[in-house]
Amino acid sequence: MTETLDRRINAYRPDLADARLRGQIEAERFVEGVPMRVERGTAALRREPRAAAMQETEALFGERVHVFETDSDGWSWVQLDADGYVGWMEASALGEAGAAATHRVSAPSTLLFPEPDIKRPSLAILPMGARVAKAGEAEDRNATYAIVEPAGAVVVQHLAAVGDAAPDFVAVAERFVGAPYLWGGRTVAGIDCSGLVQIALAMAGHAAPRDTDMQETALGARIAGIEPLRRGDLVFWRGHVGIMLDGERLIHANAFHMATAVEPLAETVRRYEAKGVAVSSIRRLG
């Protein structure tokens, strides 16, 4: 068999592969992935099973994964359920799959308190998009809280029901302006260009793949580039993507500013052309 599947989003190695890929690739063993849930605010997905390895992406609190192997050093080889990305994650970041999520964090970030009391030291910082299972509500003189599983409390104004979609994904992206640039990042604590597109679209109810080349292929329809650009158009270069804020300005997480920034598209184009890199496409969502 010829191995033509994208290894970024298909779990297979010469010695081990996802049982769902049986018949498509060759491997010594095929295993069923064990469903688990991320129990840290964020959990890095790395290229290799070591802390110094490159971060490919990161999973957010409450996201589901399938675990195919855990080695003796405490690293699990996993696939993220949301976008299919495959890599190594610290096994200590994972717990039982638990109840299905009912809500997700809609603020740029929020705090998980051990009980409904904002004066208690927080257990974790939960980023936008983190998912929780609400088991009840409580309130004190300061706030109303969602009691979440497996333990903790989150103020209700920072949560939205899983089915609720933000009306404008560009407005979601704007909430990340100033966030530091981080390769593989997906949160206000650090984010990269395709991570910004992915999380903004996700909060607006649209699934998007993780990397720029995947997004350029999968998202929207290519436009000729002669018509006026408008809010929400995606501008792609090789290895980079930005979102049009309006007809002239681009918002993008980028290494030039080392942050998510807004600037005239013309300036970004000039900067890339000076490196010999031209716009590869502009895509418009339906």
C-alpha positions in Angstrom: 0.0 0.0 0.0 1.2 3.5 -0.7 1.2 5.9 2.2 -0.5 9.0 1.0 -2.4 10.1 4.1 -1.4 13.4 5.8 0.5 12.3 9.0 -0.5 15.5 10.7 -4.1 14.4 10.8 -3.9 10.6 10.5 -2.4 8.6 13.4 0.0 6.1 11.9 3.7 5.1 12.3 5.5 2.0 11.1 5.0 0.3 14.4 1.5 1.6 15.4 -1.6 3.0 13.8 -5.2 4.0 14.5 -7.5 1.0 13.9 -9.7 3.2 11.7 -6.8 3.3 9.2 -6.7 -0.5 8.7 -6.6 -1.3 5.0 -5.3 2.2 4.1 -1.8 2.0 5.4 0.7 -0.6 6.7 1.7 -0.8 10.4 2.9 -3.5 12.7 -0.1 -3.0 15.1 -3.5 -1.3 14.9 -5.1 -0.1 18.1 -8.4 1.5 19.1 -7.8 4.9 20.6 -9.0 5.4 24.2 -11.2 8.6 24.6 -9.9 11.0 27.2 -10.2 14.7 28.1 -7.7 17.5 28.6 -7.7 18.5 32.3 -5.2 21.5 32.1 -5.9 25.0 30.9 -3.9 24.1 27.9 -1.8 21.1 26.9 0.9 21.3 24.3 0.9 18.8 21.4 4.5 18.2 20.5 6.3 16.7 17.5 8.3 14.3 19.7 7.8 12.9 23.3 9.9 15.4 25.1 9.3 18.8 26.7 11.9 20.6 24.5 10.3 19.3 21.2 8.5 21.7 18.9 4.9 22.5 19.8 2.7 21.7 16.8 -0.5 23.0 18.4 -2.2 22.9 21.8 -5.4 21.4 23.2 -7.7 23.4 25.4 -9.3 22.4 28.7 -12.1 20.0 28.2 -11.2 19.0 24.6 -11.4 15.3 23.8 -8.6 13.3 22.4 -8.0 9.7 21.5 -4.9 8.1 23.1 -3.2 5.3 21.1 -0.1 4.8 23.3 1.5 6.1 26.5 5.2 5.5 26.9 7.2 4.8 30.1 8.3 8.4 30.3 4.7 9.6 30.7 4.0 10.8 27.1 0.9 9.9 25.2 0.6 9.7 21.5 -2.8 11.2 20.7 -5.2 12.6 18.1 -7.3 15.6 18.9 -11.0 15.0 18.2 -11.7 18.6 17.1 -9.3 19.0 14.2 -7.7 15.5 14.0 -4.2 16.7 14.8 -1.7 14.0 15.9 1.2 14.3 18.3 2.6 13.7 21.7 1.1 15.1 24.9 2.0 14.7 28.6 -0.2 11.9 29.9 -0.6 13.9 33.2 -2.6 16.5 31.3 -5.3 13.9 30.5 -8.2 12.4 32.5 -11.3 10.3 31.9 -13.6 11.5 29.1 -16.3 12.3 31.6 -19.6 14.1 30.8 -20.2 15.8 27.5 -19.4 19.5 27.5 -22.4 21.8 27.8 -20.6 25.2 27.7 -17.4 26.8 26.5 -15.4 29.8 27.6 -16.5 32.8 25.5 -14.2 35.4 27.2 -10.6 35.7 26.1 -9.8 33.8 29.3 -11.4 33.1 32.6 -10.5 31.5 36.0 -11.5 28.1 37.3 -12.1 28.4 41.0 -12.1 25.5 43.4 -15.6 26.6 44.6 -18.0 29.4 44.0 -15.9 32.2 45.5 -13.8 34.6 43.5 -11.6 35.2 46.5 -10.3 31.7 46.5 -7.0 30.9 44.7 -7.8 29.7 41.2 -7.2 26.2 40.0 -6.4 27.1 36.4 -6.7 29.8 33.7 -9.2 28.6 31.1 -8.8 30.1 27.6 -11.4 31.0 25.1 -12.9 27.8 23.6 -12.2 25.7 26.7 -15.1 23.3 27.2 -16.9 22.5 30.5 -19.8 20.3 31.6 -22.1 22.4 33.8 -23.6 20.4 36.7 -25.4 23.3 38.4 -25.3 26.9 39.5 -24.4 28.7 42.7 -24.0 32.3 43.7 -22.6 34.5 46.4 -22.5 38.3 46.9 -20.0 38.7 44.1 -21.1 36.5 41.2 -23.2 33.7 39.8 -21.2 30.6 39.0 -21.5 27.5 36.9 -20.5 24.4 38.9 -18.5 22.3 36.4 -17.2 18.7 36.3 -15.0 17.1 37.5 -14.6 20.0 40.0 -14.6 23.8 40.1 -16.6 26.9 39.4 -16.6 29.5 36.6 -18.4 32.8 36.5 -21.4 32.4 34.2 -20.8 35.6 32.2 -17.7 34.1 30.8 -19.5 31.0 29.4 -21.7 30.3 26.4 -23.7 27.2 25.6 -21.8 24.9 23.2 -24.4 25.5 20.5 -24.3 29.3 20.7 -22.2 30.9 17.9 -20.7 34.3 17.9 -22.3 36.4 15.1 -19.0 37.7 13.7 -15.8 35.7 13.7 -13.7 38.8 12.9 -14.9 40.4 16.1 -13.7 37.3 17.9 -10.3 37.7 16.3 -10.2 41.3 17.3 -10.3 40.2 21.0 -6.8 38.7 20.5 -5.1 42.0 19.4 -1.9 42.3 21.5 -1.7 38.6 22.3 1.9 37.5 21.9 2.9 35.4 18.9 3.5 31.8 19.8 4.2 29.0 17.3 1.4 26.4 17.7 -0.5 28.6 20.1 -4.3 28.9 20.3 -4.9 31.2 23.2 -4.7 34.9 24.3 -1.5 33.9 26.2 0.1 33.0 22.8 -1.3 32.4 19.4 -0.1 31.9 15.8 -1.7 33.0 12.5 -3.7 29.8 11.7 -4.6 29.3 15.4 -6.2 32.8 15.3 -8.3 31.8 12.3 -9.2 28.5 13.7 -10.3 29.7 17.2 -12.2 32.7 15.7 -14.1 30.5 13.3 -14.7 27.9 15.9 -16.4 30.4 18.3 -18.6 31.4 15.4 -19.7 27.8 14.8 -17.4 27.0 11.8 -14.9 24.2 12.0 -11.5 24.9 10.4 -8.4 22.8 10.0 -5.2 23.7 12.0 -2.5 24.7 9.5 -2.5 27.4 6.8 -2.1 25.1 3.9 -5.1 23.0 5.1 -7.1 26.2 5.6 -6.2 27.6 2.2 -7.6 24.4 0.6 -10.6 23.9 2.8 -12.1 27.3 3.7 -14.4 29.4 1.5 -14.0 30.0 -2.2 -11.1 31.6 -4.0 -11.8 35.1 -5.3 -10.0 36.6 -8.2 -8.6 39.5 -6.2 -9.8 42.2 -8.6 -13.0 42.8 -6.6 -12.9 44.9 -3.5 -11.9 43.0 -0.4 -14.3 42.9 2.5 -14.5 42.1 6.2 -13.8 38.4 6.8 -11.8 37.6 3.7 -8.8 35.4 4.3 -5.5 36.4 2.8 -2.9 33.6 2.4 0.8 33.6 1.8 3.0 30.5 1.9 2.9 29.6 5.6 0.8 32.6 6.7 -2.8 33.8 6.8 -4.6 36.9 8.0 -8.2 38.1 8.2 -9.4 41.3 6.6 -10.8 43.6 9.2 -12.4 45.8 6.4 -11.5 46.6 2.9 -7.9 47.8 3.7 -6.8 46.5 7.1 -5.5 43.0 8.1 -5.6 41.4 11.5 -3.1 38.6 11.9 -0.8 36.9 14.5 2.7 37.4 13.1 6.3 37.1 14.0 7.1 40.6 12.7 5.1 42.3 15.5 5.5 39.2 17.7 1.8 39.7 18.4 -1.6 39.8 17.0 -1.8 43.1 15.2 -3.9 45.2 12.9 -2.1 46.9 10.0 -2.8 48.0 6.4 -2.8 45.0 4.1 -0.6 46.9 1.7 2.2 47.0 4.4 2.0 43.3 5.0 2.1 42.6 1.2 5.2 44.8 0.8 6.9 43.1 3.7 6.4 39.7 2.2 7.2 40.7 -1.3 10.5 42.0 0.0 11.2 38.4 1.0 10.1 37.1 -2.4 6.8 35.8 -1.1 3.6 36.8 -2.9 0.0 36.5 -1.8 -1.0 32.9 -2.8 -4.8 33.3 -2.6 -7.6 35.3 -1.1 -10.6 33.2 0.0 -14.1 34.3 1.0 -16.3 32.4 3.3 -19.9 31.8 2.2 
